[in-house]
Amino acid sequence: MTVTIRYPANPVTPHGWYHLVNGEMPMMRLTAFDGSVEMFMIGGYAIPDPYTAPEAVHLIDLEGLIAPWKHVTQKGATEDGVHHIDAFLDPVEVKLTVKCRGRNAARTRRVYRHLIDSLDAIKCSRLDFFDHDAGYWWADVRWFQGGQPDPVSAMRKGTSQKATLRLQADTGTWKSFDHADSFAFTYDAMTDTFATDHRQTKDLGAVPQRYSGPGGGFCTSYNDQMRWWDDPEHGFGTQWRRVINGPWPDFDTDTDNQVVSQVHGGFQEWSVPDSGRNILGGRMNRNPDGSWAGDGVFVEYGAGYLRLYYTINFVETTLRSWPLAIPIGPLPGEKFTLVCGTEDHPRTFRVLRNDMEILSVTETGTGSPLGAAHRGVGNGMFAAGAVISQATPSAIRKLAAGDNAAVAQTGFLKRINIGDQDMYDDYVLFGPFTKVKIYDGPGSDEYVEFGPLLPNQVVFLRTDPRVHTTLVQDLTSVPPSPQELDLFQEAVEKFMSFAGMNGTAFADQIKSQFGIAPPQGPLYKYLKGRFSKNAAIPPKSPGNSAQPYFVKVSIEGGNADSKIIASGTPRRRYPL
């Protein structure tokens, strides 16, 4: 629910802007459990306009931001002192004293009523702080003790009402934004980092190029990037122009299933009615001289624009257009990927942004190019017409391509913990794969193994050994397609059923030897090993900046759809 009531209701005052910019005073806000009311109690946003919007909730006193903790110790009968085992935080109990203010008694009662209605013993509200040095931290709080001890003063003429509240944060800590990282396969059988300067020849060297459109400008490479050079003949009233680069010389994929990706090195320029856009291409064919013969599958994308199409002899046919998939254009460092063909269907096409799917289309007919003559790859650019120069596409730092085949790769997840408490990651695993290994924390030689997963399956995996909740949860929204068994596999399946071993982990191991993916029933039986306290990402040092840690992971038997996403929530005892 969006915010409908805000205290104070006025825009930020000049005095408030001073505090926001200066940073001497932190921001403190209480938001109702359904998000409909927010009250700024200190900071630049909390300063009301005394003439247009005097209603406000101001902080008078604040206690208990740091949770108490209990020590776990043991002592021998003849031992001096105690042996310290561990320590555990109790819930945070915040004592909050505020004053509700209004222009008259009726408005004061209304402010007080909104404060009381925003808190609940069951549903949690949010109490958050922002400080220039510490950053943004919050806790989900419930009304710990009702029954206000303060007398009601806004009955007739009072314009302020004191309120003393006791709030409880169950977790005992304050949290900030999650830190996340992902690991997916890198397909780099072919790579180009555009190291050669081709500005003099106004091209990409040996890479074929085909231009269309009435405008000028050209695509070339320099400073380790592929760039668009605006129309040099017309500085005003320019027109659009598109280029398709490729097929890349001396490279074809070994199979029909391709993965083509590019990493952006800049921004796309915005204009009306069109803006700069970038293009990825696969399934391209060649003429005998190496130039493009007119067939291919392409995705053209930009802010508010996403179109998947194929060409036959340079004639375009749109497979899907979905502008809402990219509300914000590519940012520097982002990777966009075109997947042409999967294990399940050679005419399934997917578009990924930073390894996350934003478009998936399975062609119903057979019109798009396919076969051994269509295994080239490329990319392209679209420069839009504009009043002043052209709206140029983003520069490209790297182009890479390879076969979308089942492979095994190992890598590392970068983890950063800005809190002062250990951070345990949660993992989301995307199939298909036969096995995933996640190592038990930074620098560990021990690992937890999970698998297999079928295509389209998604599984959540928790690493915190202290939490008594489900360690493995199925997040699948698209059911996996049933596996087609050949006669030999069917015979093995019948034997397993006859032997009474179906549904057991041992049976799954046997069936995997025959190439039969086990049915995805209870997921715990596919989890080997457990995470320990070593899995925690260490907290930030009190006197130093947060340091990165690296957790080793691997995927076996996966493809372009397989990935691992790690996400951890930094936590600290004190929010300021």
N, C-alpha and C positions, 0 to 999 in steps of 0.2 A: 504494500500500500504506500502511495506517495504521501509526503508531508502535506497536511492541510492546515495545521495550526503551528505557528512558530513564535517563540518569544525570545527577544523582542521582535515585533513584526516589521520594523522599519529596515531599510537598507543600511549597510554599514556606514556609520557616521565618520567624519574626519578624525575624531578622537579614536574611534575604533580602528581605522586604518593605521593610525600611528602604532597601536599595540600589535596589530597583525604584522606590520613590517619590522618593528623594533624587536619583538620577540621577548621582551622582559616579562610579560604576563602570559602564562599558558592559556590554552583554550580548554574549557570543560563544558560538556554537553550531556544532557539526559534525553534519551529518545524513548518514546512509548513502545510497549511490546509489539504493537502492530505497525509502528513507524508513522503513525498519523500525527503525532505531536512531538516537537523537539524544543528543548529549552536550553539556551546557552546561558550558563551561570557565571562564568568568568571569561575574560578574554575580549578581543576586539569585537566579536559578534554580539557580546552580551550587553553592550552599551545602548540603551534605548534613546529614542528621540523624545524628549520630555513634552513636546507639543503635539506630535502626530501619533505617537505610539508609546505611551509611558508604561504600558503593561510589560512586566518582566519578572523573572525569578532570579534573585541574586544570592550568591553564596555568602553565608555568614561564618560558618565554621565547618571544618572537614577533618575527620579523624579515621584512622584504621585502614589506610590504603595498603599497608603491608600485612599480609596474613601471618598469624602466629604459626609456629610449627612445633611438632613433638619429636623428641629424640627417642630412638630405640636403642637401649643399652642392655648390657648384661654384666653381672658382677659375680665373681666367685666368692666362696665363703671366706677365703683367706687372702683375698686380693685387695690391694689398695686402689681406690678410685673405681672407675667403671670402664668397660670395654665398649666403645661406641660402634654401633652396628649400622645405623642409618637414621635419617630424619625425614619427616613427611609434613607437608604443609596442611594446615587446616583451611577452611573456607575464609575468604576475605570478608570481613564485617565492617562495612563503611558506615560511619555515623555522619549524617549529612544534616546540617542546619541551614535553612534557606529562609528568605523572606519573599513572599509573593506580593507584588505591588500592582496597583491599578489606579486609574484616574478618579475612581469613586469606589464606594463600597461594593456595588454590584459587580463592577469589572474585577475588583480584587477577589471576590468570591469565585468568579469564573476562572481566574488564573489558578486559584487554589484547587478548584475542582478538577481542572485539567491535570494538575500535578498529581493529585491523588488517583485519578482515573488512569494515569499512565503507568502505574505500578500495580503489580499483582504478585500473590504468593506462589502461583503456579507458573504463569507465563513470564518469561524473562524480558526485561527492558535492557537497554544498552547505556552504560556510563563510559564515556570516552574522553581522552585527553590528547591534546596536540601541543608539543613543545618543539621549538626550533632545534634544540640539541638532541633530545631523546626520540623525536618522531611521534608517530601516531600509535596509541595503545588504547585498548578498550577491554571491558569485561561485561559479560551478560549477568545482570543482577536481578534478584527477586526481592520483594518486600519481605524482609526477615521478621520484623516485628511491627504489627499495626498498632492501633490505639494511640493516637497522638497525645502527648502530655501537654501540648501547648494550648492555651486558652484561645477561643475563637474571638477575634478582635474586629473582624470586618462585617459586623452585623448592621450597623447604622451609618456611621460616618467614617469608619476606619479605612485607610487606603493602603494598609499593609497587613499581612498575616504571616506570622512565624510558623514554620513547619520543621519539626525534627524527625528525621527518617533514619531507619536502620535498614541497610541494604546488604544482601549477601551474594557474593560471587562464588559459586560452588567449586570452581576449579582451583581456587587458591592463588591464581596468578592472573596477570594481565597479558593479553595477546595482541599481536600485530599481524600485518598481512603475511600470507603464506609465501614461503620461498619454494619455487618449483623449477624443475629441470626435466628434460626428457631424453630418451635414447631411442633412436630408430636406425634402421639400416642406411648406410651410405652407399649409393650406387654411383661409382666413379670409374667404371671401365673406360670412360672418356671424360676428360676434364679440359676446360679452357679457362684460364685466368686472365687472358687478354693482356699479356705482358708486352706485346709488340705495338709500337706507335705507328698507326696507319693513317694519320691525318693527311699526309701528303698525297696518298692515293685515294683518299675518301672512301675506304672500304674496310673489309676485315681480312685482307690478304687473300688466301686461297679459298675462303668460305664463300660459296655462291650467295648472291643476293638478288632478290626480285622486288622491285618497287612498284607501288600503285598509288593513284591519287593525283590530284592536280597541283599539289603544293611542292615546295622544294625541301632542302635539307637532306642530310645523309647520316647513315649509321657507320661509326668507325670505332677504333679502340685507341686509347692512350691513358697513361697513368694507371695501368693495371685495371682498367674498366672498359666495358663496352658502353659507348655514349651516343646520344643523338646530337648532331650539330644542326642548329636552327638554320632555316632558309637564309642563305647569305645574300640573296638578291632582293628580298622583301622584308623590311623591318616592321612594316605596318600592314594590316589587313591580310595576314597570311592564310593559306589554305592547308588542308590536311594532307598527310602522306603516310603510307604504311610500307614497311619492309618485312620480308620473310627471309631470314638467314638460314642457310642450310640446303640440303643435308650436309652435316659436318664431314669434311673430307676424311677418307680412310677410316671411317667407323660405321659399322652396322651392328645392331644387337644380334645375338645368336638365335634368339627366339622372337615370336610375335609379341610377347608381353614385355613392355618397356616401362622404364621409369626415367623421366627427364626432369631436372630441377635447376633452378637458378637462384642465386643469392643477390639481393638488391644492395646497391651501394649509394642510393640517394632517394629523393622523393619524386613523385609524379606531380607535374605542374597542373594546376586546376584552371579550367576555363569554362565558358558557356558557349554552345550547348554541349560540347565534348571536351574531355580532358585527356592528358597524356595517358597512354596505356602500354602494357607490356604483353608479350606473347610467348607461349611455349608450344613446341610442335613435336609430334612423333609420327610413326608410320609413314614417313616421307619416302618417295621414290626418286630415282635419278635418271637423267639422260646419259647416254654413253660418255659425254664429256664431263660428267660429274655434277652438272647443274640440276636444279629441281625440275622434275617432270610434271608437277601439278597436283599430285595426290598427297594427302596427309590428314592428320587429326590435330586440332589446335585448340588452345584455350587462350582467350584474350581477356585481360582483367585490368581493373583500375577501381578507383573510388566510385561506388555506385554502379559498377559495370562488371558483369561476369558472363561470358558467352563461350560455350563449348560447341565446336563445329568441325566438320570435315570438308575436304575439297576433293573433287574428282576432275582432273584436267582443269584446275584453277577455278572451278565453279563451287561456290560455298553452299553447304546445307547445315543449318543450325540444329544441333541435337538438344540443347537446353540453354535458356537464357534466364539468369536469376540475379538481378541487380542487388537485391537486399543481402546477398551473401557477403558482400564486401562494403560495409558502410564507410570504413576508413581504408584509404589506399595503402599500398605496401610501404613499410618503414625501412630505413637503412638497417641492414643485417638480417632482414627477414628472408626466409626461403619459401618459394612456391614450387610445387611439384605437380607434374602431370603423369598419371599412371594410365597406361594403355594396356588393358588386358590383365586378368587375374586367373588364378587356378580354376575358379568356377566358371568363368565366362570370358572368352577372348574379346568380346565387345562390351565389356564393362569398363567405363572410364571414370577416373576419380581425380579431383583437384584437391590438393592439400596446401594448407598454410601453416608453416612451422610444424609440419608432420601431422597436423590435425585436419581431418576431412571437412571441406566446406561445400563440396558438390560431388554427387555420385550419380551416374547415368548408365543404365544398361540399354543398349540399342535393341529395339525390337526387330528391326529388319537386318539386312545384310549389305547396306549401302556403303558403309565406311570401308576404307582400304584395309586389306589384310593379306598377309602372305610374305614369302621370302623376298619379294621385290619391294616391300614396303617396310624396311627396318632402319631407315635413316632417322636422324633427330635434328632439331634445330630450335630456333627461337625467332623473335621478331619484336618490332616496336611500332607504335602508332603515335604520330605527332599530330595533335589537333590544331585546327586553325584558330587564330586569336587576333585580337585587335593589334597588340604589340608583340612581335615575334610569334613563335609557335608555343603551344602548350606541350612541353617535351615529356617523354616517358622517363622513367627512373633509369639511372645507370645500373649496369649489371657487373658484379664483381667476379662471379664464377658461374659457369655452366657445366653440368655434369649429367651423365646418363649411363644406364646399364640395363641388364636384363632383370625383370621382376621374377626371379627364381628363388626357390627355397635355399637359403644359405645360413651360415652361422657367423655371427660377429660379436666381438667383445668391445666394451667401451667403459666410460666412467661418467657418473652423474656428479655435477658440481653442486655442492651443498654449502649454504651459508646460514649461520644461526646468529642473529643480532640480539637474541635474548640473553638472560643470565641463568636460564635453566636448560637442561638437556632437551634436545629436540628430536623426537621420534618421527620418522617419515611414514607416510601412507603411500602405497604404490597402487597404480591402476595399470593393469596388464591388458593389452589388446592382442587378440589372436589374429592369424593363426600362428602357432609354433608348437614344436614338440617338447621344448624344455626351455625354461628361463632360470637363470641363476642370479640371485641377488646376494651380495656378500654382506656379512654381518658387521657393517659399519666401516668407517674409513680405515684402510690399512689392514683389514682382517683377511686371514686366509680361509676362514670358515664361511660357508654360504648356505642359503636356503634355496631349495629347488622346487619349482612348480611347473606342472604341465602334464599332458598337452592341453591346448585350447584349439577349438575349431575356428574357422573363419567367422567373423562378426561377433565372436564372444568377447566380453569385457568382464574382468574380474578385479575386485578391490582386495588389497592385501595390507593388513595392519602390522606394524613392527613393534609397537610398544608392548613389552611383556607384562607390564603392570596393569593393563586395562583388561577387565574381564568382560569383553564384548567379542562379537564374532570376528575372528581373524581373517576369514575369507568370505566374501560376499559376491554374488553374481549380479553384475550390473548390465547384463545383456539386454538391449532393447530390440535388436533384430535377431530372430532365432537362427541358429546355424542351419545350413542346408544339410539334408541327410546324405551320408556317404553312400556312393554306389559301390557295392561289393561284387567282385568277379566270382566265378564259380569256386575257385580255390578258397577265397576268403569266406564265402558262404559255408563251405564245408568246415572250415576252422570254427566259424561262429556256431554251427550246429554242434560240433564236438564240445565246445566250451559249455554250451547249454546242457548237453547230455551229462557232462562231468559235474555239473552243479557248481561251477566256478564263476559264472557270470556275475558281474557287479562287485567283484573283489579286486583289490589293488594288484594281487598276484596275477589274476586273469588279465588285467589291463597290460601288465608287463609282457605277458605271453602274446597277447593280441598285437601289441606294438611291433613285435618281431615279424609278424605276418603283414604289416602295413595296414592294420585295422585300427582306426582311431576309436578310442573308447567312448561310449556315450557319456555325456556330461551330466552326471547325477550329483551326488554329494561331493563337493569340491575339496573337502578336507583330505580325501584320500590321495589327491594329487599334490599335496604339500608335503615335502620331505624336509625335516629339520624345523627348528624354531629359532626366532630371533631372540637375542639376549640383550643385556644392558649395553653391550658393545655397539649395538646398532644405533645408539643415540649420537646425534651430531653435537659435538662439544659447544658450550656457550661461548659468547664473546668474552675476551679477557677484560677485566675492569679498566685497565690502563691502555689498551690497544684497540685498534679497529678490528672489526669482525674479519676472520680469516676464512678462506675457502677450504673445504675438505672434499675429497673425492671418493665416491663409493663405486666399486667395480660391479658391473652387470654384464650379462651375456644372454643372447637369444640364439637358440638352435632351431633349425627347420622353419624359419620365418620368411616373410617377404615384405613388400613395401607397406602392407597394412599392419605389420607387427610393430609394437612399440611399448616402451616402459615409461611411465610418468611418475616422478617422485614429487611429493608435496609435503612440506613440514611447516608447522605453525610455531614461530618464535614466541617464547613466553618469558616474562620477567616478573619479579616480585613488586616492583615499584614503577608506576607509569610515567613518572616525571624525571 
